[in-house]
């Protein structure tokens, strides 16, 4: 975001940045300007900026230690933080100074920013939310540490070849990561496999010893997360797996060269890649090992820090509030019990009280496949001591259930941590519920569905344990950073940039929306953003997008419940409409889809192929030229979102009602002035409440209606028979129109819809088409559309991660901010 008064070339800050850049280039990288590569120049600037963050982080850590502040520990399998340099410059208020410094050195700051590899630490909304929360925790000055895994490779880079998704290695660390600091001295043993041995000591105490089959080391890497224009910077601590003994010298001397490094290779596989394919048992084992790996490293780290200023662990829960970000880290409940009982010799009851008061659990999904369950046999093979602890937690818990509900064995079976039906499995969401003092959903609708359906028995048992905290996104990255044109307009209109810290101030834009001149400037900003996207889209895909056309975007993970295939059906129906009547009153539209499908998710990959097949046909058809364009933007991530979010006119949030927990893409698009077309699902409900019916295109079955339709024996073929447009669109797909005549290619997709349609795509098709025609009518009135767009940005404050984090801090964590600007002032 441009500064109100860009620094002059004589500015001391500019001179300091130039000097620091040269020093880093010379001392850190061993280069001088004439021979430095573009990556060297990026690294030199990054190290110069990191040096300033280190100062903030050290002061923050010292003050937290002095105050013995209660610290939020956010445990997450993903932290999709996005590129660091631009965000650090924004938060430190150095963007324009860096631009001036680089210009004086003959370098372009934007070109250097473009060189940064996006950290491969996440895939979807879960990781983006975790990153937003870290940003807000620092900005709001709450003491916090994010704990996760330093994946050597991200999930994958997505390429599109002949219309198909192709997965390429995400080698994000190949050129180095200047933002992390290795902490070789902070390393913890991670035990895996083996067996347990019980004994009774001379003191009469029952003890269990875990004798592992093998042990790896978890080594810490620290990244500092700055707050916006505050001296606070919190810590993201990620762990990488290493062998305890990385080289077998005896094996090498025997000539067995592979065995000499076998332990190193096997150990490092543990943190090699984000989300290994878990179709096979080996993949399931690796995922469980990954989850346990970062959880035990995190808890051992907390205990180490705690014991620096305390004699024992009896007040551990007063020092730490540990948030489980979905079920991935829920094994932490059993692991903290193991550490307290086995290693630090607390009795079970006080240890369990510490555990229960330490943890809180956020559920992020209503999809059964994401509520992790581990086969008991596998769980016991990987974590034999933890299986014993889970059994004991379950025994005590179910004894309490039976005492409160005598004779209700059906309830006992439903609540048990062990699912006894269809193969015994450990229910990780149940473990998290039992071992946490708070359980929350992530939107009002999702929280109600958790309480009424998914976790109904737990809610009835402990109604006061359940909370609702609607998700939010940071306006620093997802407005100020990705959309500088709109940010500058907001700052000018509102008389300052205080809105970047208090997004509620954007509400002041709404009054300006009544002014025709302001609306024209708003449209100019959107058009400039669309032109930038059009150039990038053409460079990436060869597709020519008309910046003046309505930009209709659906950007999210590819999944059947998110219903990208519903948007594809609309694209086909629109194309067929134009072919029937070239004079049809259809405003020009670009339909843009982006997102990754899990490598083993064949249906999702087929949806990507369908979108690209439609694009191939539509974009070459004279009947659609200038009226309809379809495109798939490859490799959607935080960096690429910066092209799409500022440009979008229409935000597709069309999941089946009752399936999306919240969504965060809907919030980012809203913040950037996109108008939503959507179902009453997830946070769409609250977005519609905020902007009103007149600035939201609603369609589709409500959650109770969807459930009633399924229960009543839904027959999708009957829906098709009643709807000629739907039948025509499906026939075009089935007949090979978008597969170069191959009638078999999309047959699984079409047959799945006709025979099952579990997410009610066909049932909602007609309502969706009518909503899209309402979109066409609204877009024809550009003044009305501008007012809707302005209202969406103006009313996006409710969906800021600052608000969400404040609610967690007040209602769940019990933590208070620490203002470093006041540090020491109250002490003599």
Secondary structure, DSSP 8 states (H G I E B T S, - for coil): ---SS---TT-HHHHHHHHHHHHIIIIIT---GGG--HHHHHHHHHHHHHHHHHHHHHHHHHHHHHHT--EEEEE-S------SHHHHHHHHT-HHHHHHHHHHTT--HHHHHHH-----S--SHHHHHHHHHHHHHHHTTB-EEEEEE--SB-S-EEEEETTEEEEE---TTTT--TTEEEEEEEEEEEEES-EEEEEE-TTS-EEEEEE-SEEEEEEEEEEEEE-TTSS-EEEEEEEEEEESS---HHHHHTT-HHHHHHHHHHHHGGGSBSS---SSHHHHHHHHHHHHHHHHHHHHHHHHHHHTT-SSSTTHHHHEEEEEESGGGTTHHHHHHHIIIIIS---HHHHHHHHHHHEEEE-----GGGS-EEEHHHHHHH-HHHHHHHHHHHHHHHHHHHHHSTT-HHHHHHH-SEE-SSS-EEEHHHHHHHT-S-EEESSHHHHHHIIIIITHHHHHH-GGGEEE----B-HIIIIIIT-HHHHHHHHHHHTSSGGGT-GGGGGGHHHHTT-HHHHHHHHHHHHHHHHHHHHHHHHHH-----TTSEEEEEES---GGGTHHHHHHHHHHHHHHHHH-TT-----EEEEEE----TT-HHHHHHHHHHHHHHHHHTT-TTTTTTEEEEEESS-SHHHHHHHTTT-SEEEE---TTT-S--SHHHHHHHTT-EEEE-S-TTHHHHHHHH-GGGEEE-S--HHHHHHHHHTT--HHHHHHH-HHHHHHHHHHHTTTTTTT-SSTTHHHHHHHHHT-TT-HHHHHHHHHHHHHHHHHHHHSHHHHHHHHHHHHHTGGGGBHHHHHHHHIIIII---B--GGGTTTT--
